[in-house]
Amino acid sequence: MPSIVVPALGESITEGVLSRWLVADGATVAPETPVFELETDKITTEVPAGAAGVLRQRARAGETVKVGAVVAEVEAVHAAPVAAASGPAPAPPAAAAPTAPAAASSPPAARPQPGPAARQLLAETGLDPAQIVGTGKDGRITKGDVL
């Protein structure tokens, strides 16, 4: 089963936050289908499936993941035997419907998590993240906000 791993995005980037799933668990994906959004202090990017099949999520939205970590797998789809049909064939768009509700796959967090560098700086300084207004994407606290 092909694995989807956190890609290396630069020499100094060792981890990121799986900010959201773009495809629901159990949905069918194509190799080029973007399946999740990875956010670091320097970049936010969509990561493609890399293989065709059924997506099986192995990490949660909002989780900090290391470069090279497996966050999902793509299960091969085995075609079912086709019986001779005398009537019209079933409509394929109905089978593709599970990919649409991507936002419903993960409940929204009450407060955005700080990025990896901001989290480290918060731990070092002992500052309370509730006292800092985040200026990053979706209100996320960045390293600059902590400084």
Long-range contacts (C-beta under 8 A, 24 or more apart in sequence): 1-53, 1-56, 1-73, 1-74, 1-75, 1-76, 2-50, 2-51, 2-53, 2-73, 2-74, 3-70, 3-72, 3-73, 3-74, 4-35, 4-36, 4-47, 4-49, 4-50, 4-70, 4-71, 4-72, 4-73, 4-74, 5-68, 5-69, 5-70, 5-71, 6-38, 6-47, 6-65, 6-66, 6-67, 6-68, 6-69, 6-71, 7-38, 7-45, 7-47, 7-67, 8-67, 8-68, 9-38, 9-40, 9-42, 9-43, 9-45, 9-67, 10-42, 10-43, 13-40, 13-42, 13-43, 13-67, 14-66, 14-67, 14-116, 15-40, 15-64, 15-65, 15-66, 15-67, 15-116, 16-40, 16-64, 16-65, 16-67, 16-116, 17-62, 17-63, 17-64, 17-65, 17-113, 17-115, 17-116, 18-59, 18-60, 18-61, 18-62, 18-63, 18-64, 18-65, 18-71, 19-44, 19-61, 19-62, 19-137, 19-138, 20-61, 20-102, 20-103, 20-106, 21-57, 21-61, 21-102, 21-105, 21-106, 22-46, 22-102, 23-49, 23-55, 23-99, 23-102, 23-105, 24-55, 24-98, 24-99, 24-101, 24-102, 24-104, 24-105, 25-55, 25-56, 25-57, 25-105, 26-54, 26-55, 26-56, 26-98, 27-54, 27-55, 27-98, 27-99, 28-52, 28-53, 28-54, 28-55, 28-77, 28-95, 28-96, 28-98, 28-99, 29-53, 29-54, 29-55, 29-74, 29-99, 33-99, 35-72, 36-61, 36-71, 36-72, 38-65, 39-115, 39-137, 39-140, 40-115, 40-116, 41-115, 41-116, 41-117, 41-118, 41-142, 41-143, 44-137, 49-74, 50-74, 52-77, 53-77, 57-105, 60-106, 61-105, 61-106, 62-106, 62-109, 62-113, 64-113, 64-116, 64-119, 111-139, 112-136, 112-138, 112-139, 112-140, 112-141, 113-140, 114-140, 114-141, 114-142, 114-146, 115-140, 115-141, 115-142, 115-143, 117-142, 117-143, 118-142, 118-143, 118-145, 118-146, 121-146, 121-147, 122-146
